Amino acid sequence: MEESDYESVLCVKPEIHVYRIPPRATNRGYRASEWQLDQPSWSGRLRITAKGKVAYIKLEDKTSGELFAQAPVDQFPGTAVEAVTDSSRYFVIRIEDGNGRRAFIGIGFGDRGDAFDFNVALQDHFKWVKQQCEFAKQAQNPDQVPKLDLGLKEGQTIKLSIANMKKKEGTAGTPRARPASTGGMSLLPPPPGGKASTLVPHPGEQLLMTGPSVQPVVAPGSGRLLARCSRAQVGSSSDQSTALS
C-alpha cells in the first residue's frame, strides 16, 4: 500500500452550519451579513482529513456520519476556501461531487474557537506539504544545497578557555621552583654510578661521623698538615711508650 493511500484526520468539530450564498457580483469579497444566518440550509459536523498533499473538508451527519458534501483543498489560502470580510466565524468553500460539478456554499461556526482551529488545521497541513516539497528538491539536487562556511573571516579570532590547565614547569613566563635552602651550601648531584658526595671539612676542623668508620676525604693542599700531624702522633706515641716502660 502506498503512502498516498493513508488518510489522516486533521480536525473534527461537532457543529457546523451550511448556508446558501448569493452570487458574488464584484471582487470585493464575500460578506456573511448578506446570508440568512438565522436560517441555515443544513447543520451537522465537520471533519478535515488529509490524503497525501490534498486536504478534504467533509460535512457529515452528526448521528450516522453520512457524507453530505466534500470540498477538496489543494492550496490554502486559495479559491477552495475563502474567509468572509466581515466575520472570523464564516467561510466560503467549494464543494465537489466527484463528477466534475462544483458549487460554492457558506459555512459557519457557533464558536470562534472552532473557527480558529479550522483555520490552523489547514495552515499546518500545507506548511507540512511545503516542507516535504523542499526536502524532495534537496534530495534530487544535493549540490544546490548551500554549504555552511565554518572558516574564520578576516580579522576574526577564537579564544579558548580551558579550566584546570596548568603551565608546564620551565615554560616561558613561569618561574622555575628553587630547591630548599641548605644553610648556604648547595649540594651537587653525585657523579654517574657513584654515591652521594661527602662534605669536605675545613682544614683544621674535625669531621664528626656516626655509624661505620668512613675514611675522610683529603682536601687539596692539606698534605703538609697531615704529615705534621703524623710526625706529632709518632713522637707522642714514642714518648708514651718510654713513660710506660
Protein Blocks (a to p, Z undefined) as FASTA:
>chain_A
ZZklpccdfbdcfbdcdddddddfblnbpafklpcfklcfbdcddddddehjbccddddd
fklopafbdcddfbdcdfkbccdfkbckbccddddehlopacddddddfbfklmmmmmmm
mmmmmmmmmmmmmmmmmmmmmmlpccddfbdcehiacddddehiacdehiahiacddddd
eehpacddddehiacddddddehiacddehjdddddddehilmmmmmmmmmmmmmmmmmm
mmmZZ
